[in-house]
Amino acid sequence: MIESGTKGRAVYQRLTPSTAAVESENLTFFSGLGCIGTGKFGDVWKGELRSKEGVTSVALRQITDNIPDLMQVVKYLQELQHNLYIVRCLGYCNKYRTIIYEFVAGGTLLTFLQFNLQSSKSPYGNIKPPRPRFDESQLLKYAWQVAKGMEFLASNKIVHGHLCAHNILMTEDRICKISDYGMTSFILPAGNELNHVNRWTSPEGMQNNILSLEGDVWSYGILLWEIVTLGARPYPKMTMDMVKQLVINGYKMPRPSHCAEELYSLMTSCWEMEPEERCAYHVILQKLEPTMGVYHEYLSFGDLDEELYEDVADITV
């Protein structure tokens, strides 16, 4: 979604024509691999894009719905300044109704948190069987990278609308890149809250179907909780109906016992009930920067809450 001028519900900005169209003969779908992702925006396939610069691996999202002004949106996204922490939009193929993105090979942040092995001093207890633990400064570096990408999107008035660990892709060099941005208002019609309300949605989003930059900050706080808990499902053991009712009435997830007060305070600064009081991304970055590259006792996993992980994390809302 692209937000223009005012807070609250985003407003689409019409754009001047530019070159974003890709001819079908310059695309190859690796259909034998099967789709590599699914979601509200259509199935995603791996493929190749041929251009003057050579052959490039790409991700191809086929859009099945009839979305007004889709090409205008793609043009806007394609013309954004390159940012390391955003999955780059490369163009659109009208024949295949396909949006073309850079290919990111490392999977999602969620699966990385849940299943990737790292080596460090002591085992985690939250995912069974026990495995070697992450370096916590590296975990918080991922949080910093996502905040940096979201700061870029916010500076361009782009509302994500579904920020979560599942929508963060990782390169083979362990760089986090934000995906699925800029499309929400066109895939999910305004006023249909059942289509986009989920465990990462802000109180105003749950109550009034409002998607905004401030709502993304709320979602970032939930994503930070996901990182701290190595991909546990937010609001464990609660149904979505329970989550919606409690969040609208001011509920915040309690601090995991292994999470330091300072880091939990950063989460809750994203969960202020009044949108304008939520923490700005530049403040989030300032608070995370001292944690990067050095060891801190922000996460003490010897006293981890086992019950958080009985509710298996997945992308189901």
Secondary structure, 3 states (H helix, E strand, C coil): CECCCCCCCCCCCCCCCCCCECCHHHEEECHHHCCCECCCCCCEEEEEEEECCEEEEEEEEECCCCCCCHHHHHHHHHCCCCCCCECCEEEEECCCCEEEEECCCCCEHHHHHHHCCCCCCCECCCCCCCCECCCHHHHHHHHHHHHHHHHHHHHCCECCCCCCHHHEEECCCCCEEECCCCCHHHHCCCCCHHHHCCCCCCHHHHHHCCCCHHHHHHHHHHHHHHHHCCCCCCCCCCCHHHHHHHHHCCCCCCCCCCECHHHHHHHHHHCCCCHHHCCCHHHHHHHHHHHCCCCCCCECHHHCCHHHHCCCCCCCC
